[in-house]
Amino acid sequence: MAPTTPIRFSDFLNPRQLVLIAGPCVIESEQHVHFLARAIRDSIPAATPYVFKASYDKANRTSGSAYRGPGLGEGLRILGGLRREGFSILTDIHEPAHAEAAAEVADILQIPAFLCRQTDLLIAAGRTGRIVNIKKGQFVAPHDIARAAEKVAGTGNTQVVLTERGSSFGYNNLVVDMRGLKIMRDAGWPVVFDATHSVQLPGGAGAASSGQPQFIEPLARAAVAVGVNGIFVEVHEAPERALSDGPNALRLDLLTAFWRGLSAIHALP
């Protein structure tokens, strides 16, 4: 059976548990997201706070000809079907005008890394009353991203999560400074580590991004050891066929062992 308890902001504050945010980069089809949502759920312990993530529109693809998703209307219809099944939903928004519509079906609105300083977008997301997950831009220092959280909190909505997804390191490369995770948490907001975008090589394949999936688990283990509140991981049953971000996705059949290892680290005193 699908989960019946929707994600709550307090789940990110509970030191006894890790929140898992997982799903494909983009909605590939209605059938596919239903398959993946259930498969991810069945790969982890039932008590795990689990949020299914998928984008209805990837507005920041490397190439203008790359697949972006089904769009706002159809994408939200598909995600709404998952929510009626009992799954908690995260999706990202790129325009302030999309916030209210997305909030009707999503438990968490995500601000993409490239847009993390866009004041109007942050305020629109905050005003919905939903949890807002802000991806730290690749160009933003850990001690500066709290300013974005404060913009959301200025609407009266203090349900803000900060997500680390790596920082630009030269061309077509990212690096994760584990000190940043503590700096972000010390600012007073729960922190999630994005283990898959952190191993992305932006634009590394010319007209698309590449990645180094062999480093997903080592970086995630280090982040859990530092002390994060959740893990974000894009998952696909066949990353080589994924329509977006396949090169840095975690293969579905690796998820059970991956989560077991992270949970064991998290349980250490």
C-alpha positions in Angstrom: 0.0 0.0 0.0 1.1 3.6 -0.6 2.0 5.9 2.2 -1.0 7.5 3.9 0.9 10.1 6.1 1.9 13.2 4.0 5.3 14.6 4.6 5.4 17.3 7.3 8.0 19.9 7.9 8.6 18.4 11.3 9.9 15.2 9.5 12.9 17.2 8.5 13.5 18.3 12.1 13.3 14.8 13.6 16.9 13.7 14.4 15.9 10.1 14.6 15.2 9.8 10.9 16.4 10.8 7.4 13.9 12.0 4.8 14.3 10.5 1.4 13.4 12.6 -1.7 13.6 10.4 -4.7 12.3 10.0 -8.3 13.2 10.7 -11.9 14.5 14.0 -13.1 11.4 14.7 -15.2 8.0 13.1 -15.9 8.6 10.8 -18.8 5.0 9.3 -18.8 2.2 8.8 -16.5 2.8 5.0 -16.4 6.5 5.6 -15.7 6.1 7.8 -12.6 3.5 5.5 -11.1 5.9 2.6 -11.6 8.9 4.4 -10.1 7.0 5.9 -7.2 5.8 2.4 -6.1 9.2 0.8 -6.9 11.0 3.3 -4.7 8.5 2.9 -1.9 9.0 -0.9 -2.0 12.8 -0.5 -1.9 13.0 1.2 1.5 11.6 0.5 5.0 8.0 1.4 5.4 8.7 3.9 8.2 11.0 6.1 6.0 9.6 9.6 5.3 9.6 9.5 1.5 8.8 12.2 -1.0 8.5 11.4 -4.7 10.0 14.0 -6.9 9.6 14.7 -10.6 9.5 17.8 -12.7 6.7 18.7 -15.1 9.0 21.1 -16.9 12.8 21.2 -17.0 13.2 24.8 -18.1 17.0 24.8 -17.7 18.2 22.0 -20.1 21.6 22.4 -21.7 20.1 22.2 -25.2 17.0 23.9 -26.4 16.0 20.7 -28.3 16.2 18.5 -25.1 13.1 17.0 -23.6 11.5 19.2 -21.0 8.5 17.3 -19.8 4.8 17.3 -20.4 4.3 20.8 -19.2 2.4 22.5 -16.4 -1.2 21.3 -17.0 -0.5 17.7 -17.9 2.3 17.3 -15.5 0.3 18.5 -12.5 -2.5 16.2 -13.5 -0.1 13.2 -13.4 1.4 14.3 -10.1 -2.1 14.8 -8.7 -2.9 11.2 -9.5 0.1 10.1 -7.5 -0.9 12.3 -4.6 -4.3 10.8 -4.5 -2.6 7.4 -4.1 -1.0 8.7 -1.0 2.4 9.7 -2.1 4.0 13.0 -1.0 5.1 15.0 -3.9 7.9 17.5 -4.7 8.2 19.4 -8.0 10.1 22.5 -9.0 8.7 25.7 -10.2 10.4 28.2 -12.6 7.9 31.1 -12.7 6.0 32.8 -9.9 2.7 32.3 -11.8 3.1 28.5 -11.4 3.4 28.5 -7.7 -0.3 28.3 -6.7 -1.2 25.7 -9.3 1.8 23.5 -8.3 0.9 23.9 -4.6 -2.5 22.3 -5.3 -0.8 18.9 -5.9 2.7 19.2 -4.4 3.6 19.0 -0.7 7.0 20.6 -1.4 7.8 23.3 -4.0 11.4 23.3 -5.1 13.3 26.4 -6.2 15.9 25.3 -8.8 19.5 26.1 -8.1 19.9 28.6 -11.0 16.9 30.5 -9.6 17.7 30.5 -5.9 18.1 34.3 -5.7 14.9 35.1 -7.7 13.0 37.1 -5.1 9.6 37.0 -6.8 9.8 33.2 -7.2 10.8 32.7 -3.6 8.0 34.9 -2.3 5.4 33.3 -4.5 6.4 29.8 -3.3 6.3 31.0 0.3 2.9 32.5 0.0 1.4 29.1 -0.9 2.1 27.8 2.6 3.8 24.7 1.3 7.2 23.5 2.3 9.8 25.2 0.1 13.0 23.4 -0.8 15.6 25.8 -2.0 18.5 24.3 -4.1 21.7 26.2 -3.3 23.0 27.6 -6.5 26.3 26.4 -7.8 27.5 30.0 -7.6 26.3 30.7 -4.0 28.4 30.3 -0.8 27.0 28.1 2.0 26.8 31.1 4.3 24.9 33.2 1.7 22.0 30.8 0.9 20.2 31.7 4.2 19.3 35.0 2.6 17.0 33.1 0.2 15.4 31.3 3.1 14.8 34.6 4.7 12.9 35.8 1.7 10.5 32.9 1.9 10.2 33.3 5.7 9.3 37.0 5.1 5.9 35.7 3.8 5.2 34.2 7.2 6.0 30.7 5.9 9.0 29.3 7.8 8.8 25.8 6.4 12.0 26.1 4.4 14.6 23.4 3.6 18.0 24.1 2.0 19.6 21.6 -0.4 23.2 21.3 -1.3 23.9 20.2 -4.9 27.6 21.1 -5.3 29.5 24.2 -6.3 31.0 25.1 -9.7 34.7 24.1 -9.8 36.2 25.3 -13.0 34.4 24.3 -16.2 31.9 21.4 -16.4 32.6 20.2 -12.9 31.2 20.5 -9.4 32.7 19.9 -6.0 31.0 19.5 -2.6 32.5 21.2 0.4 31.2 19.2 3.3 31.9 22.1 5.7 29.0 23.8 3.8 26.5 21.4 5.1 27.2 22.4 8.7 27.3 26.1 7.8 23.9 25.8 6.2 22.4 23.9 9.2 23.9 26.4 11.6 21.9 29.1 9.9 18.8 27.4 11.4 17.3 25.6 8.5 17.1 21.8 7.8 19.5 20.7 5.1 19.2 18.0 2.4 22.1 16.7 0.4 21.5 16.2 -3.3 23.7 13.2 -4.0 23.0 12.9 -7.7 23.2 16.5 -9.0 26.4 16.8 -6.9 28.1 14.3 -9.3 26.8 15.9 -12.4 29.2 17.3 -15.0 27.2 20.3 -16.3 27.4 20.4 -20.1 30.0 17.7 -19.9 28.6 15.8 -22.8 28.5 18.8 -25.2 24.7 19.3 -25.8 23.9 17.6 -22.5 25.2 17.1 -19.0 27.3 14.1 -18.0 28.0 12.6 -14.6 30.0 10.4 -12.3 27.5 8.1 -10.6 30.2 6.0 -9.0 30.6 8.9 -6.5 26.9 9.1 -5.5 27.2 6.7 -2.5 30.5 7.9 -1.1 29.3 11.6 -1.1 26.0 10.6 0.4 27.7 8.6 3.1 29.9 11.6 3.9 27.0 14.0 4.1 25.0 11.7 6.4 28.1 11.5 8.6 28.3 15.3 8.7 24.7 15.4 9.8 22.0 16.2 7.2 18.3 16.0 7.6 17.6 14.2 4.3 18.9 12.9 1.1 17.8 13.8 -2.4 18.5 11.3 -5.1 17.3 11.0 -8.7 16.4 7.3 -9.4 15.8 5.5 -12.7 15.4 1.9 -13.5 17.6 2.4 -16.7 19.6 5.6 -16.4 21.0 5.0 -19.9 17.5 5.5 -21.3 16.4 8.4 -19.0 15.1 11.4 -20.8 17.0 13.8 -18.5 20.0 13.5 -16.2 20.5 9.8 -16.7 24.3 10.0 -16.4 24.1 11.1 -12.8 21.1 9.1 -11.7 21.1 6.2 -9.2 20.0 2.9 -10.7 16.8 1.7 -9.1 18.2 -1.8 -8.2 20.9 -0.1 -6.1 18.5 1.9 -3.9 17.9 -0.7 -1.2 21.5 -1.2 -0.4 22.2 2.5 -0.8 19.6 3.5 1.8 20.5 0.7 4.2 24.1 2.0 4.3 23.0 5.6 4.8 20.6 4.6 7.6 23.3 2.6 9.4 25.6 5.7 9.4 22.7 7.9 10.5 22.0 5.5 13.5 25.5 5.9 14.8 25.8 7.9 18.1 
